[in-house]
Amino acid sequence: MKRMMLLLYVVFFSIMAVYAMEEGVKSSYRDSIMALAGQMSSDTVRLSYLREMAHRYQYPPYNKFFAEILYEESKRQENLFYENHGAYYLACYYDKKHDPDSLTYWVEKLKEFAPIVGTYDYYLEQKAALSRALASKRMIEKAVFVAKETLDEAIKRNNQIGKIAAYNSLGCAYTVSSRKKQALEVLLKAYKEFTPDTKKKLKIDVLSRITQIYGAMGDDSLKMRYLIEMDRSLQEAVAQEPEARDNWTDIEIDCEVKYVLYYLNKEEFEQAKLHIDKAQALLAPHTDPVYWLNIQLIRLQYFSRTKEYDKSIALIDEVTPMVLKNYVSTFAVLINYKVSTQRDKGDIDGAIATSRYLMRTQDSLNNAFSAEQLEQVKEIYHVDRLLMEKQKISNENYVQIFIILLVFLFLSLLFYIYTRYLSKKITLAEKEAAEAALHSEEDNKTKERLKMEISHDVRTPLNAVVGFAELLSESDDLDKESKLSYGKIIQENAEQLLEYVNNILELSRLESGKIQYERDEVEIVGLCREIISLTNRQGEDNVEIVLHTSVDSQVVCTDKKWFISLLRGLLASGGEDTDSTLTVYIESDETLAALVFRVVGTPLAQKNVKDKKRLIRNEINSHFIRYFGGSYMVKADTDEGPTIIFTCPLLI
């Protein structure tokens, strides 16, 4: 026992010593670089050197350190050009950390520098990066908004880097939200923007996403085409800057993983193994842990496809402690993979033991999953089913068939409900579209007819005014009676023209939104009774107005003043001398959820009248009624007589 304790102490202190040594080496290396920078003159020579260091070491633990040093030194020297670079490399650091809050701060800084240094490349590139950081936090709609905003700004400034970066981030947001078709569309737009001067990092990132989407779609031929281009661009970047090769390690690993997936799908296992070995050889202390995890997961896929069950289980046991410590959400997937492997191997007892191990680690899983999600995990990994298989192994096929049937029935029910739901939505949308098209067509026809007829009616009084005015001014031999007669003609035509113009201006102001309606809750039936009663008492003797309705009272939302003006206009005799009767019908239509008004015998509905002001008045009335969600129709030829029908929606 003592020997065992002694051995543990030795191992522990050895590990701590190695860790301390590594940290000491890193600190010593940074100090040596800073000592060299300190010996340089305090001007652009030192700033240029610090910028080179910040560019060369864009990976931990050096990336933030050198970026901060560059930013602070350029700030001390009041050199905005290098201060802009320092802010850019700090933004790159927080981009890798997927930290939208900190990244927002540095994007705003870059925005301040952009007009001063004369380029918006850094600002637009990092604003697009902010969209990706938001997408990583599942704030999808905000990510899409930021990407589109960046794209609009890049197009406005004709900035090629900004456009590619914005398309790339928009594709990222669409991919995270499983909108692969939209993602591919915008990424291919980014691809078309490539030029020989496009930044390698940006170009490779776009190619990586395109490759990933084609792989997910199962289109291996197109995937390989873009993967080869990605690999070639990556090698060119490494060759151009060999001293900064470590900046590309993570992307090189990503490229090798994509090759492995391609060859696994093709069942070319030797080629897949070759690229797995290349990926593992690239692992280094500065490698992002996510890429280390990707390599382990791709190795598991390889062992599964080659049916090397023991190697798969051994690898899971090897990486489980690291995954449990840093990637709790992936831990459950890993353990389930082990359960499946043990089942495929025929080790039912081992599968049950592994499932129980998953249950025992429930407290750890609570850090990533809610209690409800844990129940889903238990169901997904078939813990109960494994126990049942142990007890009733002879009924395995029966249980599987029964479960498949249940799933099929459940999916069929979901499919039926969903198709019914879609069918109703499509029907409703088609109905609304047809109604909108009909209204639009009617409006266009009415407006065209109105323009043609008004143009003539405006010219007629205008010609009369001009003509008789010329007679009055040029003829000296006119008697007093003729002058009075001509003056009266001029006055009448001028008043008629003024009324035309006023109506046209009123209609124009309504359509442009310069006149605003007021929304009131009005008891409309009682109001109609008052207006009709008042019109009958004060109106002309040759017009009788009759109201027919079965509705005692009804409140609607409308503009009271405009409604009174509309109804009085419909009830006016129009200057006719013959005796006439106007009949107003008010009915409630439950299907339309509206009150339906029919005004029979109104002059505004008469056909082929000389006074085209009625057409304008009908347009004004129609605009008012439709603003509050109703409809307005003029029917000149009905059995009852010229009729205007309009509706007012009921308050719900």
Stockholm file with secondary structure:
# STOCKHOLM 1.0

chainA/1-652         MKRMMLLLYVVFFSIMAVYAMEEGVKSSYRDSIMALAGQMSSDTVRLSYLREMAHRYQYPPYNKFFAEILYEESKRQENLFYENHGAYYLACYYDKKHDPDSLTYWVEKLKEFAPIVGTYDYYLEQKAALSRALASKRMIEKAVFVAKETLDEAIKRNNQIGKIAAYNSLGCAYTVSSRKKQALEVLLKAYKEFTPDTKKKLKIDVLSRITQIYGAMGDDSLKMRYLIEMDRSLQEAVAQEPEARDNWTDIEIDCEVKYVLYYLNKEEFEQAKLHIDKAQALLAPHTDPVYWLNIQLIRLQYFSRTKEYDKSIALIDEVTPMVLKNYVSTFAVLINYKVSTQRDKGDIDGAIATSRYLMRTQDSLNNAFSAEQLEQVKEIYHVDRLLMEKQKISNENYVQIFIILLVFLFLSLLFYIYTRYLSKKITLAEKEAAEAALHSEEDNKTKERLKMEISHDVRTPLNAVVGFAELLSESDDLDKESKLSYGKIIQENAEQLLEYVNNILELSRLESGKIQYERDEVEIVGLCREIISLTNRQGEDNVEIVLHTSVDSQVVCTDKKWFISLLRGLLASGGEDTDSTLTVYIESDETLAALVFRVVGTPLAQKNVKDKKRLIRNEINSHFIRYFGGSYMVKADTDEGPTIIFTCPLLI
#=GR chainA/1-652 SS CHHHHHHHHHHHHHHHHHHHHHHHHHHHHHHHHHHHHHHSCTTHHHHHHHHHHHHHCCSTTTHHHHHHHHHHHHHHTTCHHHHHHHHHHHHHHHHHTTCHHHHHHHHHHHHHHHHHHTCCHHHHHHHHHHHHHHHHTTCHHHHHHHHHHHHHHHHHHTCHHHHHHHHHHHHHHHHHTTCHHHHHHHHHHHHHTCCTTSCHHHHHHHHHHHHHHHHHHTCHHHHHHHHHHHHHHHHHHHHHCGGGGGGGHHHHHHHHHHHHHHHHHTTCHHHHHHHHHHHHHHCCTTSCHHHHHHHHHHHHHHHHHTTCHHHHHHHHHHHHHHHHHHCHHHHHHHHHHHHHHHHHHTCHHHHHHHHHHHHHTHHHHTTTSCHHHHHHHHHHTTHHHHHHHHHCGGGHHHHHHHHHHHHHHHHHHHHHHHHHHHHHHHHHHHHHHHHHHHHHHHHHHHHHHHHHHHHHHHHHHHHHHHHHHHHHHHCSSCCHHHHHHHHHHHHHHHHHHHHHHHHHHHHHHHHHTCSCCCCEEEEHHHHHHHHHHHHHHHSCTTEEEEEEESCCCCEEEECHHHHHHHHHHHHCCTTCCSCEEEEEEEEEETTTTEEEEEEETCGGGCSSCSCTHHHHHHHHHHHHHHHTTCCEEEESSCSSCSEEEEEEEBCC
#=GC SS_cons         CHHHHHHHHHHHHHHHHHHHHHHHHHHHHHHHHHHHHHHSCTTHHHHHHHHHHHHHCCSTTTHHHHHHHHHHHHHHTTCHHHHHHHHHHHHHHHHHTTCHHHHHHHHHHHHHHHHHHTCCHHHHHHHHHHHHHHHHTTCHHHHHHHHHHHHHHHHHHTCHHHHHHHHHHHHHHHHHTTCHHHHHHHHHHHHHTCCTTSCHHHHHHHHHHHHHHHHHHTCHHHHHHHHHHHHHHHHHHHHHCGGGGGGGHHHHHHHHHHHHHHHHHTTCHHHHHHHHHHHHHHCCTTSCHHHHHHHHHHHHHHHHHTTCHHHHHHHHHHHHHHHHHHCHHHHHHHHHHHHHHHHHHTCHHHHHHHHHHHHHTHHHHTTTSCHHHHHHHHHHTTHHHHHHHHHCGGGHHHHHHHHHHHHHHHHHHHHHHHHHHHHHHHHHHHHHHHHHHHHHHHHHHHHHHHHHHHHHHHHHHHHHHHHHHHHHHHCSSCCHHHHHHHHHHHHHHHHHHHHHHHHHHHHHHHHHTCSCCCCEEEEHHHHHHHHHHHHHHHSCTTEEEEEEESCCCCEEEECHHHHHHHHHHHHCCTTCCSCEEEEEEEEEETTTTEEEEEEETCGGGCSSCSCTHHHHHHHHHHHHHHHTTCCEEEESSCSSCSEEEEEEEBCC
//
